[in-house]
Amino acid sequence: MNFTELYDKTIDNLFAFGMKYTSDRELVKDCIQDVFVKFYTKRDYISVTANNVESYLYASLRNRLHDEFRHNSHLCDGEISDASNASLLKDAEVFDLERMEDESSKINTVVRFLKCLSPRQQQIITLYYMEQRKYDDICRIMGINYQSVRNLMHRSLLRLRFLATQAQARRQGVAV
């Protein structure tokens, strides 16, 4: 598959994936562009090392968005001069930093919960939710039958719900 075909095949799904992290459409578009530029410039190295190029693109986009969230939160940590104050106030309308930090916190929590799952559970969650694969595709990728995919997904979601309930109880000071 050439670069243009890869772009055409993945752009819509990458955009939908990015919109799960933030509602800033332009930020997602910019990050996707950065990911494809980096991919193109390093395509010889990446095509050899990345088993699944699409997974690489999703992970790169997620990391790029995280970098933007961190960068934007650091902008607010420094002193603000009067000259830049007006432009930052205008930018505040575009970038709701609190929302981005909240989204970033939620993403970090989900990632922490995912690390508590078995490798197969992590794989099925990634394939279904992050790569937006259908159960039939997951059957082929994981080499298991349809009912096993459904059972594994069910057990994975139960485990994630249990972990979320435990974390919420700890935050509220309730004994688990």
N, C-alpha and C positions, 0 to 999 in steps of 0.2 A: 504494500500500500504506500503510495507516495504522500508527500507532506500535505498537498491540497486535499486529497481524499480523507486523510486523517483529520484535518481541520474541519471539513464539511461534516464528517461523521460525528465528531465529538462536540462541536461548538455549542449546540443547543443544550446538550446534557451538562456540559461544564457550566454554562450560564445558570441553569436551574440549580445545580449544585452550589454555586457561589452565592446565589440568592438565599440559600438556607442559612448562610452565615451573616448576611447583612442585606438591608433593603436598598442600599446605595447601588443602583444599576450601573452608574458610570465607574464606580470603584471596581465592581466585578468585571466590567468590560476591560478596564485598564489592566487589571491583574491577569486576565486571560491572555491579553495581548503580550504582556511581559513573559508569561509562561511559554507561549508559542515562540517568541523571539529567542528565549533562552534555549528552548528545545531545538530550534532550527540551527542555532549557532553551535550547539553541542551534539547534534544529531548522530554523528558517527560514534561517539562515546556512549550515548544513551541507548541507541539501538542495540548495542552489544550487551550492555549491563542490565537494561530493564527487561524483565521477562514479559511484562504486560505494559505496553506503552500507554494504554489508556489509564491504567492505575497510576502510572508515573505522572500523567497529566493531572489527575484528580489530586494526588498528594501534593504536587507542585503548586496547584492553585490554592489548596488549603493553606499551605505554608506561606505562600505569597500574601494571602489575606491576613494571616496572623502577623506577618511582618508589618503590614500596613496598620493594623490595629495597634501594635506596639509602637510604631513610629508616631502615629497620631496621638497616642496617650503621652509620649515623651515630649511632644510639642507643648503640651499644657503644663509640664513640670517646670520649665524654665521661667525666668522673669519675662514679663511682657512689657515692651516699651510702648509709650503713648502712640508712636507712629504706626506700630504694627497692631495696636489694639483694635482699631476699626476694621482692619482686614480679617483679624481673627474672629471678631464678633460676626462678621459676615460669613466666614467659613463655618462657624458654629451652627448656623442654620443648615448647612449642607451635611456636616459631620456631627451627628449626635454622639459625642464621645461616651457618654454614659451608657447609651444603648449598645455601642460597639464593645465596651468593656464587659457589659452584662452578657452579650452574645459570646464574647471570647471566654468568659468564665464558664458559661454553659458548655461550650465546646470542650474546654479543658476537663470539666466534670465528666462528660460523655466519654472522652478519651480515657480518663482514669478508670471508668466503669468497664470500658471495652477491654482494658488490660487485665481485668479480673476474669474474663471469659477464657475458655479453652481456645486453642488456635483455630479449631474448626468452627467454633461459634463466632469468633472474630471474623473469620473468612466469610461466613454466610451473611453476617450483618453488613460487612463491607460490600459484598457483591450486591446485596438487595437494596440497601439504603444509599450507599455512596456511589456505586456504579449504576444503580437503577436497573439491575438485571432482572429478568423474569425467572420464575422458578424453573422453567425448562432449560434455560441457559445455565442456571446454577447446577442443575442435575449433571449436565455435560462437563462443566468445569470441575466440579468436585468429585465426579465419578460415582454418584449415589443416585438411588431412584427417587421419584417424585415424593412419595410418602415420607421417605427419610429426610428430604429437604424440609418438608413441612414440619415434621417432628423436631428437627434440629432448630429450625427458626422459632418454633413455639418455646422450646426449652431455653433458647438464648434470650428471648424477650422476657420470659419469666424471671430469669436470673438478673437481667438488667432492672426489672421492676423491683425485685427484692433488694438489690444494691441501692437503688434510689430511695426506697422506703427506709432502709437502714441509715443512709446518710441524712435523710430528713429528720429521723428520730434523734440522731446524734446532735444535729443542729438545735433541736428543740429541747435537748437535755433529757429525753426520755430513755429509759433503759431498754436496750434491745435484747 
